[in-house]
């Protein structure tokens, strides 16, 4: 009996030593960074900006892999199911960790338990913009018009459960307005129809909407950002207008599956923070309209929980479902 106990202790000790050795040798092969959306969107841009320098910092290539569908759910679920060895990471967004889970009762993962938070990379403003042929040219005339004619105007979003879908519902709740939701299968088609005049309004991430705003093919009305965006100095923030609850940005961070060993988490976090100190990388990210975050795993985890709580409250109050 005593010998068997010693043997068991030896096996446990050996397994612990093997795991520790594996952690200390991490990484010794390429790392997959799964983007749960199609190429070309803000999430993809952020991932590709950091992938190469992060790979150089870690000593192994970081390969971006796009797997879109379901508003980010399909790709996020794949990250949640991956082995917790640090070789399958994912980009987490507000859509995959807060808004979709808040509205969708059939989520294939539990945000609170199925991911390991690593680092929030950056956050981007969101903007309400209008087709230039619409009668409103600024926020004041926009609000007056939609209040005067409830239900007449509609807005495009990247899809049911997206951050801008729920942010507009939050806006409607805060202002007592009635604007009809028209969901699309991503920012691209939503922007195309807003620019073409098929739908009068759009609520979207600023990085993807800004080229159209810059070319005057869309008119920015109000932005969710800590302060006015330098490239749009005449566009007020929600906070300025007394709508601080709507003044929320979209975040982009790195997560792994649950039970990812802390030494691996710390190594990825430290390497990413070092990458974010590079002026060239910072400039590239800031040029997308994003704001650098680069905090601790605990800060990112707390942020995700807080955002989920906020959007769940909106879903309940507006009685939203995935069909709306």
N, C-alpha and C positions, 0 to 999 in steps of 0.2 A: 504494500500500500504506500509506504514511504517512498519507495523507488518510483512508483507510478506518479506520485505527486511531484517528485523532482523532475521527472520526464516532462510532465505537463508544463511545469514552470519553465523548463528549458525551451519547449516549443514556443510558448508565449513570448519568451524573451527573444528567441530567434526571429519570430514574426515581426516583433516590434523593431528589432534592429534592421531587418530587411526593409520595412516600410520607411524607417528613418533614412536608410541609405538611398532608397529610391527618391525620397524627397530631396535629399542633398544633391543628387545627381540630376535633378530636374532643371531644364529639359534636355533630353538626349535624342530628340527627334522632332520633326516639324509639328507645329501647333495649328490646329484648325480654329479659326474665328468665324463663327456662323452669324451671318446677318440675316435676320428673319424677314427681310423684305427684298424686293427686286433691286437690281443694280440701278444706280442713278439718283436715288433719293438721298435725303440728308443722312440717314443712318448709314447707308453705304459709303457716302463721302467721308464721314468721320472715321469709319473703320479703316478705309483705305489710306487715309492720311497717317494713321498711327501704326499700321501693320508692319511696314518695312523697318522703320526705326525701332519698333518694339522687338522685332525679330533680331535685329543687330544687338540690342541691349541684352536680350536673353540668350543669344548665341545659337538660336535655331530659327528657321523661317517661320513667320506667322502668316498663314494662308487664309485670305478672306474667301468665304464660301457663302453665296447667296441662296437662301431657300425661303422664298416668299409663299404667301397664301394664308387665308384666314385672319387677315389683319395682324400678321406676325405670330399667330398662335402655333402654326405648324412648325416653324423653325425653332421657336422658344421651347416647344415640347420636346424636340429632338435634343436640345441642349440639356433639358431636365433629365432625359433618359440616359444620357451618356455616362460612361465610367468616370468616377471622380479621380482621375489621374492627372488632370491639368492639360491634356492634349486635345480636349474638345471644349472650347469656351464659346460664349455667345455674347452678342450685343443686346443689352436689355434697354427697352424704351418705356415711356409712360404707357404706350398702347399695350405692350406685352405684359407689363407688371402691375398696371393700375386700372386703366379705363376698360380694357377688354375683360379682365377678371371681375370688374365691378358690375358689368352688364350681362355677361354671358354665364348662365348657370351650368353650362356643359363644358367647362374648361378641362383640358386633359392634364393639367398640372395645378399644383397649389403654390401660389407665389410665396406664401409664408414659410413653406417647408421644403420645397423642391429645388431651390437654388442656393448657391453660396455667393454672397455679394463680394465683389473684389474691389471695384473702383468706379466712380462716376467720372467719365471723361470730360463731358461738356454739356451745356444746356443751350437751347436755341429759343429765340422769341417766336411767338405765333402771331398771325396778323389776319384781321378781317379786311378783305379787299372787294371792290366792286368793279363790274364791267363799266368802262367809261361812259357808255351810253345811258346808264341809269341816271335818274333825276338827282341823286345825291352825290356831292363832290367832296364832302368832309363828314366827320363824325356827327356834328350837330344836325345837319340836314338829313343824314341817314336815320338817326334816332327819331327825329320828328316825323319822317315819312313812314317808317315801319310802325310807329305807334298810331298814326292816323289811319293806316290801312292794314289792320291785322290779318295775317294769313295770305296776303297778296304776294309777298316776296318769298323767295326760296334761297337756300344756300347749299353749296356743294361742300362735301367733306371727303376725305380719303376712304371713308367707309364707316359702317355701324361699329360703335365701340372704339373708334379712333379718338385720340386726344382732342382733336378739334371738334369732333361731333359733341363730345361731352362738355367741352368748354363753351360751345355756342348754347347748349342747353343751360349751362350755368349762367351765361349772359342773359338769356331769355328769362330765367327765373329771377335774376337780379333787377331787370329793367321792366318786367311785366310786358314783354313783347311776344308776338306770335310770328315766327319765321319758319317756313316749312323746310324740313331736312331732305336733301337729295343725296343719298350715299353713293359713292363710286368705288371702284376696285383699285384704289390708290390715288396718290396726288396727281400723277401725270394726266389721266383722263379727266379728273375733276378740274384741273387747271385749264386743260384744252377747251372744255365746255364753257368755263367762266370767261375765258378770253374771247371765245366765239360768240358769247352772248346767249348761249342756250340756257344758262342759269345766271341770275343777276349778281349773286354774292358767293364768296368762298371764304372759308376759315381754314388756313393752312399754315404749315411751318414757314417761317420767313425765308430760309435759304432757298427753298424750291419756288416760292412765289416771287421773290425779289427780282429776278431777271425780267419778269413781265411788268412789275411795278416800275422798274428802272426804264423800260422801253415805253412806258405810259400805255401799256395794253391792259393794265389793271390799275385801279386807284386805291391806294392804302387808306383805310379809314381810322383804324385804331390798332395798337400793337400791345402784346403782352410781353413786357420787358422791364428790367429794373429801372431804366431811364430811357429817354427818347433815343432812338437809333440814329447815329450820326448821319447815315445815308438818307434818312427820312426825317429831317429836323422839324417838319410841320405836323407830323403825325403824333397825336397824344398817346400816352399809355393808359391802360385801364385804371391803374392806380391814380393817375391825375384826375380821372373822371369820377372818382369815388367808387370804383368797382374793383377794389383790391383783391377780393376772392377770385376774380377772373384773371388776374395778372399773373398767370402761371406759365412757366416755360416747359419745353419738352427736354427731357434728359436722355443721354446716351452713355451707357456704362457697360462694364464687362462683368459678367457673371459666369459661374461654373455650376455643375450639378451639385446637389446636396452632398455633404460629407467630404468636400474637397479639403485636403489637409492644410492646416494653417501655414506651414512653411511655404507651400506652393502659393497660397493666397498672398502671403507677404512678399514673395519674390516677384510675382506679377504686378502687384500694387507698386512696389518700389521701382521696378523697371518702367512702368507706365508713367509714374510721377517724374522720373528722370527725363523721359522722352518729352513730357509736357513742359519741361524747363528750356528746351531748345527753342530759341527765338524763331527759327524758320518754321518749326512745327506749329508753334503758337500762332504765328501769322497766318498759316494756311487754315487753321481751324477758325480763327477769328474772322477770316475773309468769307467764311460761309455764313456769317452773322451769329456765330456761336460764342459762348462765354466759357472759358476754361473753368473746370471744377477741381478734379484731381485731389480728392480727399481720402479718408480712411474707409475700409470696408464697413465699419460700423455706421459711419455717416451716410453711406449709400443705402445701407439696409434700412436705416431710420427714415430716409427720404422716400423710399419706395412704399413703406408702410403708411406714411402720412398721406402720400398722393392717393393710394388706394382708398383710404378712409374718406378723403374729400370727394372723390368721384362716386363712391358708393352712396354717399349722401345725396348727390345730384340724381343718381339713378332712382333712388327711392322717392325723392320729392317730385320728380318729373314723371314717375311711373313708366320708365323707359324699358324697352325690351330690345332684343336683337333685330326685331322686325320693324323698328321705328327709325 
